Amino acid sequence: MIIMAAVCLIAPLAAAAAIVIPGLGGSGPIIPEGHALMTPAHWWQAELNEEQLAALSARWGKPTTVAELLDELWPGLLEQMPEEARTVYEHEGLNWPAGGYEDWEVSSHMCAGQGRRDDDGQWLYDYYVGSRDWEETTLVTDTDLGFAEERMYRVSLYLGEPA
């Protein structure tokens, strides 16, 4: 049941991400009808240093869960989260972008997550790795799916400011 809910959630999120593009002139993302820019109530953010970037590069493309990556890049972070969030990150594998780390680092980001539904509504647990410039476009959420900011968990790891 949970897997089915996750599949039903990921497809619309992927479609939404595909149609949301940065606005012209730095005006922010274009928000389609039925969507909203939502700020997760539970949000951990950090800039990656050179050592962490080297660790990310070394792990690139290898089978890895989100929890394994977070534990390597930000030791102790998982212990700050509720058990439900840790469990999701422990079972969610990373979807590495195509190509090598060097090609990816300068031009993109990776962002994915998993949704779960319970009696209180829809919960979203996601992660973002990339430039701060692109992140806002990944925060556009389909409001028809019943998300609320207080039920959104996110970890954002930034590559640093673009040159």
C-alpha positions as CSV (number, residue, x, y, z in Angstrom):
1,M,0.0,0.0,0.0
2,I,2.8,2.5,0.9
3,I,4.7,1.6,-2.2
4,M,1.6,2.2,-4.3
5,A,1.1,5.5,-2.7
6,A,4.7,6.5,-3.3
7,V,4.4,5.6,-7.0
8,C,1.2,7.6,-7.3
9,L,3.0,10.6,-5.6
10,I,6.3,10.5,-7.5
11,A,4.7,10.5,-11.0
12,P,2.8,13.8,-10.5
13,L,5.8,15.4,-8.7
14,A,8.1,14.4,-11.6
15,A,5.6,15.9,-14.1
16,A,5.3,19.1,-12.0
17,A,9.1,19.4,-11.8
18,A,9.4,19.0,-15.6
19,I,7.0,21.9,-16.3
20,V,8.3,24.3,-13.7
21,I,11.1,26.4,-15.0
22,P,12.9,29.3,-13.5
23,G,11.2,32.6,-14.2
24,L,12.8,35.2,-16.4
25,G,15.0,37.9,-14.9
26,G,15.2,36.1,-11.5
27,S,11.5,36.5,-10.8
28,G,11.3,33.0,-9.4
29,P,9.6,29.8,-10.7
30,I,6.5,29.8,-12.8
31,I,3.8,28.2,-10.7
32,P,1.2,26.3,-12.6
33,E,-2.4,26.3,-11.6
34,G,-3.1,23.9,-8.8
35,H,0.4,24.3,-7.4
36,A,2.0,26.4,-4.7
37,L,5.5,27.3,-3.6
38,M,5.7,25.5,-0.2
39,T,8.4,25.8,2.4
40,P,9.0,22.6,4.4
41,A,8.4,23.1,8.1
42,H,11.2,20.5,8.9
43,W,14.1,21.6,6.8
44,W,17.8,21.0,7.3
45,Q,20.3,23.0,5.1
46,A,24.0,23.0,4.8
47,E,26.8,24.1,2.4
48,L,29.1,21.3,1.4
49,N,32.8,21.9,2.0
50,E,35.6,20.6,-0.2
51,E,36.0,17.4,1.8
52,Q,32.2,16.7,1.6
53,L,32.2,17.4,-2.2
54,A,35.1,14.9,-2.6
55,A,33.1,12.3,-0.6
56,L,30.1,13.0,-2.9
57,S,32.3,12.6,-6.0
58,A,33.8,9.3,-4.7
59,R,30.3,7.8,-4.0
60,W,28.8,9.1,-7.3
61,G,26.8,6.4,-9.2
62,K,27.2,3.7,-6.6
63,P,24.1,2.1,-5.0
64,T,23.4,4.3,-2.0
65,T,20.5,5.1,0.2
66,V,19.6,8.7,1.0
67,A,20.5,7.9,4.7
68,E,23.9,6.6,3.8
69,L,24.7,9.7,1.8
70,L,23.4,12.0,4.6
71,D,25.3,10.1,7.2
72,E,28.5,10.4,5.3
73,L,28.1,14.1,4.3
74,W,26.4,15.3,7.5
75,P,27.2,12.9,10.5
76,G,24.6,13.1,13.2
77,L,21.9,14.7,11.0
78,L,19.7,11.5,11.0
79,E,19.5,11.5,14.8
80,Q,17.9,15.0,14.7
81,M,15.0,13.6,12.7
82,P,11.9,11.7,13.9
83,E,12.0,8.0,13.4
84,E,9.5,8.1,10.5
85,A,11.8,10.4,8.5
86,R,14.9,8.3,9.2
87,T,13.1,5.2,8.1
88,V,12.1,6.7,4.8
89,Y,15.6,7.9,4.1
90,E,17.1,4.5,5.1
91,H,14.9,2.8,2.5
92,E,15.1,5.3,-0.3
93,G,17.8,4.8,-2.9
94,L,19.5,7.7,-4.7
95,N,18.7,8.3,-8.3
96,W,22.0,9.5,-9.6
97,P,21.9,11.8,-12.6
98,A,23.4,10.4,-15.8
99,G,27.0,11.2,-16.6
100,G,29.9,11.8,-14.3
101,Y,30.0,14.0,-11.2
102,E,32.1,16.7,-13.0
103,D,29.4,17.0,-15.7
104,W,26.6,17.2,-13.2
105,E,28.2,19.5,-10.6
106,V,28.3,22.5,-12.9
107,S,24.9,22.2,-14.5
108,S,22.3,20.6,-12.4
109,H,20.9,19.3,-9.2
110,M,19.3,16.2,-7.8
111,C,16.1,16.2,-5.9
112,A,13.7,13.4,-5.1
113,G,11.5,12.2,-2.3
114,Q,8.9,9.9,-1.1
115,G,5.4,10.6,0.0
116,R,3.3,8.7,2.5
117,R,-0.3,9.0,3.4
118,D,-1.9,8.3,6.8
119,D,-5.0,9.4,8.6
120,D,-3.5,12.9,9.1
121,G,-2.9,13.4,5.3
122,Q,0.0,13.3,3.0
123,W,3.6,13.4,4.2
124,L,6.6,14.3,2.0
125,Y,10.2,13.3,2.8
126,D,12.7,14.6,0.2
127,Y,16.2,15.7,-0.4
128,Y,18.0,18.2,-2.6
129,V,21.7,18.4,-3.6
130,G,22.8,21.2,-5.9
131,S,23.0,25.0,-6.3
132,R,20.7,27.3,-4.3
133,D,19.8,28.8,-7.6
134,W,17.7,25.8,-8.7
135,E,16.1,24.8,-5.4
136,E,13.1,27.1,-5.4
137,T,11.8,25.4,-8.6
138,T,11.8,22.1,-6.6
139,L,9.6,23.5,-3.9
140,V,6.6,24.0,-6.2
141,T,4.1,21.4,-5.0
142,D,0.8,20.1,-6.3
143,T,-1.7,21.3,-3.8
144,D,-4.4,18.8,-5.0
145,L,-2.3,16.0,-3.4
146,G,-3.0,17.4,0.1
147,F,0.4,18.4,1.1
148,A,0.9,20.9,4.0
149,E,4.1,22.6,5.0
150,E,4.0,21.1,8.5
151,R,4.1,17.6,7.0
152,M,7.1,18.2,4.7
153,Y,10.6,17.1,5.6
154,R,13.6,18.1,3.5
155,V,17.4,18.0,3.6
156,S,19.2,20.4,1.3
157,L,22.9,20.2,0.6
158,Y,24.4,23.0,-1.4
159,L,27.4,22.9,-3.7
160,G,28.2,26.5,-3.0
161,E,27.5,29.6,-4.9
162,P,28.0,29.4,-8.7
163,A,31.0,31.1,-10.2
